[in-house]
């Protein structure tokens, strides 16, 4: 692991030498901070009256959002398709990449390893947690992206309609600024900040998810087992490789936002990663199975009875001779569609201090190449499964 990390840190630094660092323009940040400060002192603004055509547009966007919010796969596809149509919306590609990882985490719960570590009701609670966070972010962000797309088509700003979708007032000045300046960096950073605040009380601090997911031994073991690596598969020189970062503390909103910013800096600031990720996304539809990016390690079809005692299959990141790949089902085979319950009402934005500290820099992390290390991370999970079976415990 140490040797791999040294090699991959060196490879990351080589790629970073060709980086095109993302820059938050100080004058735009200053302008937004002033707008947010005025908003924080003002009472809620009344919703502007819609024309009949605008009412129809709002209804159409609500309908499309509901249709595409059916499950993780449909959400992931929707983000990717929107980025293809509107590549200036960097957040759509970032959300597509993160949503792919969300799907892989969901199917892991029915895959090779986690059923051996968690009881059925525990896995269902973790899935409900992942699905709720995934669905609420989509429900909040996707209408904003569609509203921008319609604004471009009509040649005029439609952002006065944002309240019709329950969007935080924090985002109105951001979209107005983007409409004028077309600066994707400020917009993407703002959406990262907005969406993580949006799920903070509704999901992360929700009493049920605190008790059943975030405060459990399993969740506490995630950094040890390395279950919280967010992967960016990318093609380079004809080979599929892996970039990514490891999130250490999901229940810390500051860490989640800074993690999102670092991931954005890698995905759009490292040319090799950006081009390679686009190649992967364009050639591999999202199924939810980890076989999408690692068919040499994972299979969509189960091989061997799930109740059999687990035996070591990995060594140095590769399958042992004669070992069959780990089971990683597609999303539809793992979970049924879960209805999206309405979000709790309310606007998270109260004061500029909740957002302004996140608009100072977008650093490229010192290490983000994970190709070699990934196989060793899997070995750590495998050892955890073997240890749990040896002592006959569930996390």
N, C-alpha and C positions, 0 to 999 in steps of 0.2 A: 504494500500500500504506500509506504514512504517513497520507494523508488518510483512508482507510477506517478505519485503526486509531484515529485520533482520534475519528471519528464514532461508532464502535462502543464505544469506551471511554466516551464521553459517554452513549450509550444504556444501557450497562451500569450506569452510575452512577445514571441515572434509575430503572431497574428496581430497583436496590439500595435506593433510598430507601423502597420499600414492602416491603423484605425482612423476613422473620420468621426472624432468625438462629437456627441450631441451637445448642443449649447443652448442653455436657457437665456434668451435675450434679456438683459437687465431692464431695458426700458419697458418691455412688455410685462415683466413681472411687477415692476413698480406700478404700472398702470392698473394691473389686476388687483394688487394689494389695496390700492386706493378704492377701487370699485367694491371690493369685499368689505372694506372698512365701513363704507357708506351703507352697504346692505345690512351689516350687523347692527347699525344704529337705527335702521328704518323698520317700520312695522311691515307686516306682510303686504305685498302689493296685490291689488285685486286682479283677477284674471281678465285679460282683455276679451271683449266679445269677438267670437269667430264669425266669419262669413259662412255661408252655406257650403261653399267649396272647401273651406278650411275644416269645417266639421266633418265633411266626407273624408278628407285626408286623414284627420285624426282617427276616425273610425277604421280606415284602411290600415293605418300603421298599427293600431291596437290588434287588429285581426291577424296581420302578418306576424307580429311579435308572438302572439299566442300560438299560432301554428308552428313557428320555428322553435318555440320553447318547449317542444314536446319531450325531448330527452337530450342527453349530452351530445349525441351524434348530430342531431338536427341543428343544435346550437352551434356546434363547431363548424359545420358546413356553412351556416349562415354567415358567421364571421369571415370565413375564407372567401366566400363569394362576394361579400361586400368589399373586402380589401381589393379583390381583383377589379371590381368596378371603380373603386375610389382609392387608389394607392396612396393618396395624401393622408388617408386616415390610418396612420401608423398603429393606433391602438387596436384596430380590427385584426391586424396580423398578430400582434402580441396576444390579444385575447384568444385568437384561434390556437396559438401554440399552448397557452396555459390551459385552454379547454381540452385539448388533446390529452394533456397530462391528467386533467380531472377525470376523463374517461378511463384512462389506464388505471388510475387509483380505484375507480369504481369496480372495474372488472377484476382487479386483484382480490377483491373481497370474496369472489367466487372462484378464484383461480387455484393455483397449485399450493400456495403456502398459507395464506391467511385463514382459510377454513381450519387449518391445523392449529392455529394460534388463538382464534376467537370463536366464541359460541355464536349460534345463528342470530340471536337477538342483538348481540354486540355488533355483528357485521351489518345488520339492518340499520342500527342506529348510526353507524359511521356512514353508510350509504345515504341515509336521510340527511345527514349533515353536509356531505359533499354535494348532493343534489340540490339542497336548499340554497347553499351559497352560489352554486353554479347558475341556478335558475333565476335567483333574485338579481344577480349582476346583469344577466342577459336582459331581464325584464326592465331594468332601469336604463342600461346603456344602449341597447339595440334601437329603441325608438329615437334616441338622440342622433344616432348615425343615419337612420333613415330620413330624419327630418333635414339633416344636412344635405343628403342626396337629393331630396325633393327641392330644397332651396336652390341647389345648383341647376337642376332641370328648369325651374321657373325663373331663375335669374334674380331672385330677391330673397332676403332673409325671412325665414319662418320661425325664428327662435322665440318669438313671443308666444308660441304654442307649447313651449317646454312644460309649463305648469299642467297642461292637460294630460301629461304622462307621469305626473308626480315627481318630476325631476327637481333636485335641490336647487334653490336659488343661487347657490355657489356657481353653478354651471352657466348661467345666462351670460355674465360678462365674458366668460371664457369663449363661448361660441361666437359672441359678437366680435371678440378680438380675432378669432380664427377666420371669421368671414372677411374681415378687412385685410389681415396680414398673411393668411394661409401658412402660419407657422405651426408645423405638426408637433414640435417638441413641447411647447407650452400646453397644447391641447392634450397630448398623450399623458404628460405628467399630471395634469388636472384630472383626467379620467381615472388614472391610477389612484389618486388621492380620494376622489369622489366615491369610487366603487368600494374601496376598502372601508371608508367611513359608513357607506350605505349598509354593509353587512355586519358592521361591528356589533350593534345592539340587537339587530334582527336575527343574527345567527351566532356569532362568536360569543357574545355575552348572554345569549338566551339561556334561561335556567335549565331547560331540558338538555340542550347540547353541552352545557357545562358539566352537568351531572353524568350524562350517558356517554360522552365522547371526550371532551377536552380534559376532564379531571381524572381520566382512567389511566391505569397502568400502561395499557397499550399505547395511548397517545404520548405518554411520557417516555416510552421506549423508542419512539420513532427516530429521534436523532441517533440513538445507539445503533439501531438496525438499519439506519440510512434509508428509511422509507419516504423521506421528504425531499428527495432530489427531483428538481424540475428539469426535464430534458429538452434539448433543442436538437433533434436529429438534423443533420445537414450532409449534403453530398459534396465531396471534394475529390477531384482527380479520379472520378469513377468509383469512389468508395463511400459507403454510408458511415458517417462518423457521428459522435455525440458531443455536443456542448451542453452547458447547463450550470446550475447553481444549486446549492443545498440550503433550504430554509430551516433555520435552527429553531425559531419560535413562532409558530403560526398564531398563537393567541396574543401576540404583541402587535398592535396595529402599526406602530412606528417601524418595526422590523418588516412587516408585510409590505408597507409602502416603499421602504428603501430597497427591499428585495425586488419589487416590481420595477423600480427605476434602474437597478443594476441589470436586470434581465433585458430591459428595453435598450440599455446602452450596448449590450452585447449583440442583440438581434439586429439593431439598425446601425451600430457604430463600427462593427467589425465586418469589412466587406466580404471576407471569405465565408463567414457564418451567415450573413444576410443572403448572399447568392445561393449558398448551399441549402439553406432552410427553405427558400422559395422553390428550389428544385424538388426537395422532398415533398413539400406541401402540394405542389402541382402534380406530382406523379403518384402519390399514395393517399387515396381517400381514407378518412378516419373511420375505423371500425370499432375502436375501443380495445382491441387486442394488442398486446405488446409485440406480437408477431409483425405488426405493421413496420417496426423499425429494427427488430432483432429476430428474424425468422430462424436463425441458426441456434437460438436459445429458447424460443417460445413457440408453441403450437396452438392453433385455434381449436384443435380436437383433442380431447382427453385421451391419454395413453396410460393404461394401468388403472386399477381400482383406487378411488380416492381414500378408502379406508385402510389401505395397506400401510404398514410402517414406512416412514420416509427414509430413503437412503441417499447418501451424498451423490450428487451428480456433477458438481462443478469443481474444477481445479484450474487455477490461474486464469479465471475468467472464461474458460471453455468447458464444453461438456466432456465428461470422461468417456473413454471408448465404450460403446454399447449403451450408454445412458440415453434415455429419450428426453426430448425437450420438455420444459415446464409448461403446464397447461395455462393458457391465457385466453379466455373466451372473448368473443365479440360482445358488444354491449347488449344487443337484443337477446342473446342467449343467457346473459347473466342476470339482467334485471328487467322487470316490466316498466312501462311508463308510469311515472308517479305524477298525479295532478299537482299543479303549482298553486299552492294556497296564496291568497292575497297577502302582500307585505303589510306589516304593521305601519300605520300612518306616522307622519312626522318628518321633519327636515333636520338632518344632523348638523347643518351649518349654524353655528352660533356666533363665532368670533374668528377674526382673521388669524389669530394665533393657532387655530386648529389646522391651518393649511400652509401658511407662509414659510415655516421652517423647511418644508420639503421642496422649495423652489430655488435652491442655492446652487446645486451642482448635480451632474449626472455622471458619476464616476464609472469608468470601466474597471471591473474587479480584476485583481492580479492573476486570478486563475479561473478559467471557465471551460477548458477542454476536459472531457470526461471519458473519452473512448476507452482507454485502457483501464481506468479506475472503475468504470461501471461494472465490469465483470467481477471485480473484487467486492464491490458493494453488494452484488447479488450473493456472493459467497457468505457475506456477513448475515444476510437474511436467512440463508440456508442453514447456517450454524445455529441461528436463533430457533429455527423450527426443530432442528435435531435436539437441541438442549431442552426445549419445551416438551417434546415427546418423551425424552429420556426421564424427566421428572414428572411427566403426566400432569401438566398444568396448562391452563388457558390464561392468556393475559387479560 
